[in-house]
Amino acid sequence: MRRPIEGEKMGGATAADYATKAATVHVDIKGAEFTYEVDNSLITTFGLHSYRFREGDDPDRLLDDVRELGLLDASGDPVPGALALASRATGVGLSRDQYARPVLIGSTDHLYDFF
C-alpha cells in the first residue's frame, strides 16, 4: 500500500494518520527498556540501565533529553525519567494518576486448563 500525500484521504485515513509517534517504557522482573518509534520506524531503543547499548535508525535523537533527565546515570530509579522522556518525545503528557496504580497480581493457572 502506498503512503498518501499530505491531506490526501486513503481508505478513511489521512496522511497525518501515518506520522505516528509511539514511546514505550517496559519494566518487568527481567529488566527495563525504553523504545521510541516514529511512523513505524524504530528510532531508538535502550535498556534503562545501559543507555550506551542503544540501537535504532537514529539512536541519539533524544540524547539531549536523556542527559537532562539523568538517564545516562545508571544509579537510582530510571522509570520516572523514562516516563518523562516518553512524554517529551511524543508530546503526550502523563499525569501520576495515569501510571501510578496498584500492581495487579494473581494466578493465571485457570487460563491454562488445556495443559
The 8 nearest C-alpha neighbors of each residue, nearest first, counted from 0:
[[1, 2, 3, 9, 10, 17, 12, 4],
 [2, 0, 3, 9, 4, 14, 17, 10],
 [1, 3, 0, 4, 14, 17, 9, 5],
 [4, 2, 14, 7, 9, 5, 1, 8],
 [3, 5, 7, 14, 6, 2, 13, 8],
 [6, 4, 14, 7, 3, 15, 13, 8],
 [7, 5, 14, 13, 4, 8, 15, 3],
 [6, 8, 4, 5, 13, 3, 14, 9],
 [9, 7, 13, 12, 11, 6, 10, 3],
 [8, 10, 12, 11, 13, 3, 7, 14],
 [9, 11, 12, 8, 13, 3, 7, 0],
 [10, 12, 9, 8, 13, 7, 16, 14],
 [13, 11, 9, 10, 8, 16, 14, 15],
 [12, 14, 8, 15, 16, 7, 6, 9],
 [13, 15, 5, 3, 16, 17, 6, 4],
 [14, 16, 17, 13, 18, 5, 6, 19],
 [17, 15, 14, 13, 18, 12, 19, 38],
 [16, 18, 15, 14, 19, 38, 13, 2],
 [19, 17, 38, 15, 16, 20, 37, 14],
 [18, 20, 38, 17, 37, 16, 21, 39],
 [21, 19, 37, 89, 36, 38, 18, 22],
 [22, 20, 36, 35, 37, 89, 19, 23],
 [21, 23, 35, 85, 34, 36, 89, 20],
 [24, 22, 34, 33, 25, 35, 21, 85],
 [23, 25, 33, 32, 26, 81, 34, 82],
 [24, 26, 32, 31, 23, 33, 27, 30],
 [27, 25, 31, 30, 24, 32, 28, 29],
 [26, 28, 29, 30, 31, 25, 32, 24],
 [27, 29, 30, 26, 31, 25, 32, 46],
 [30, 28, 27, 31, 26, 32, 25, 46],
 [31, 29, 27, 28, 26, 32, 46, 25],
 [30, 32, 26, 47, 25, 46, 27, 33],
 [33, 31, 46, 47, 25, 45, 24, 26],
 [32, 34, 24, 44, 45, 23, 46, 25],
 [35, 33, 44, 23, 22, 43, 45, 32],
 [36, 34, 22, 43, 42, 21, 44, 41],
 [35, 37, 41, 42, 21, 40, 20, 39],
 [38, 36, 20, 40, 39, 19, 21, 42],
 [37, 39, 19, 18, 40, 17, 20, 36],
 [38, 40, 37, 36, 41, 19, 20, 21],
 [41, 39, 36, 37, 38, 42, 56, 55],
 [40, 42, 36, 55, 43, 56, 35, 39],
 [41, 43, 55, 56, 57, 36, 35, 58],
 [44, 42, 55, 58, 35, 54, 41, 34],
 [43, 45, 34, 54, 33, 53, 55, 35],
 [46, 44, 53, 50, 33, 32, 47, 52],
 [45, 47, 32, 49, 48, 31, 50, 33],
 [46, 48, 32, 31, 49, 77, 45, 50],
 [47, 49, 73, 46, 50, 31, 77, 74],
 [50, 48, 46, 51, 47, 52, 45, 73],
 [51, 49, 52, 45, 53, 46, 71, 47],
 [50, 52, 49, 53, 45, 71, 46, 48],
 [53, 51, 50, 49, 45, 54, 46, 44],
 [54, 52, 45, 44, 50, 51, 58, 43],
 [53, 55, 44, 43, 58, 45, 52, 56],
 [56, 54, 43, 42, 58, 41, 57, 44],
 [55, 57, 42, 58, 41, 43, 54, 40],
 [58, 56, 42, 55, 60, 59, 43, 54],
 [57, 59, 43, 55, 54, 60, 42, 56],
 [60, 58, 62, 61, 57, 43, 63, 53],
 [61, 59, 57, 62, 58, 42, 43, 63],
 [60, 62, 59, 64, 63, 65, 58, 88],
 [61, 63, 65, 59, 64, 60, 66, 58],
 [64, 62, 66, 65, 61, 67, 60, 59],
 [63, 65, 67, 66, 62, 61, 68, 84],
 [64, 66, 62, 70, 68, 63, 67, 61],
 [67, 65, 69, 63, 64, 68, 71, 70],
 [66, 68, 64, 69, 65, 63, 70, 62],
 [69, 67, 65, 80, 66, 70, 64, 84],
 [70, 68, 66, 71, 67, 72, 65, 80],
 [69, 71, 65, 72, 68, 66, 77, 80],
 [72, 70, 69, 66, 73, 50, 65, 49],
 [71, 73, 70, 74, 69, 48, 75, 66],
 [74, 72, 48, 71, 75, 70, 49, 47],
 [75, 73, 72, 76, 77, 48, 70, 71],
 [74, 76, 77, 73, 72, 78, 48, 70],
 [75, 77, 78, 74, 79, 80, 73, 47],
 [76, 78, 80, 79, 81, 47, 75, 70],
 [77, 79, 81, 80, 76, 82, 24, 47],
 [80, 78, 82, 81, 77, 83, 76, 84],
 [81, 79, 83, 78, 77, 68, 82, 84],
 [80, 82, 84, 78, 83, 79, 77, 85],
 [83, 81, 85, 79, 84, 80, 78, 86],
 [82, 84, 80, 86, 81, 85, 87, 79],
 [85, 83, 81, 87, 86, 82, 88, 80],
 [86, 84, 82, 88, 22, 83, 87, 89],
 [87, 85, 83, 91, 92, 84, 90, 89],
 [88, 86, 84, 90, 85, 89, 83, 91],
 [87, 89, 85, 86, 90, 84, 22, 61],
 [90, 88, 91, 86, 87, 20, 85, 21],
 [89, 91, 87, 86, 88, 92, 85, 20],
 [92, 90, 86, 89, 93, 87, 85, 88],
 [93, 91, 86, 90, 94, 87, 83, 89],
 [94, 92, 97, 95, 91, 86, 98, 82],
 [93, 95, 96, 97, 92, 98, 99, 91],
 [94, 96, 97, 99, 98, 93, 100, 79],
 [97, 95, 94, 99, 98, 100, 93, 101],
 [98, 96, 95, 94, 99, 93, 100, 92],
 [97, 99, 95, 96, 100, 94, 93, 82],
 [100, 98, 95, 96, 97, 101, 94, 102],
 [101, 99, 98, 102, 96, 97, 95, 103],
 [100, 102, 103, 99, 104, 98, 96, 97],
 [101, 103, 104, 100, 99, 105, 98, 27],
 [104, 102, 101, 105, 100, 106, 107, 99],
 [105, 103, 102, 106, 101, 107, 100, 108],
 [106, 104, 107, 103, 108, 102, 109, 110],
 [105, 107, 108, 104, 109, 110, 103, 111],
 [108, 106, 109, 110, 105, 111, 104, 112],
 [107, 109, 110, 106, 111, 112, 105, 114],
 [110, 108, 107, 111, 112, 106, 113, 114],
 [111, 109, 108, 107, 112, 113, 106, 114],
 [110, 112, 113, 109, 108, 114, 107, 106],
 [113, 111, 114, 110, 109, 108, 107, 106],
 [112, 114, 111, 110, 109, 108, 107, 106],
 [113, 112, 111, 108, 110, 109, 107, 106]]
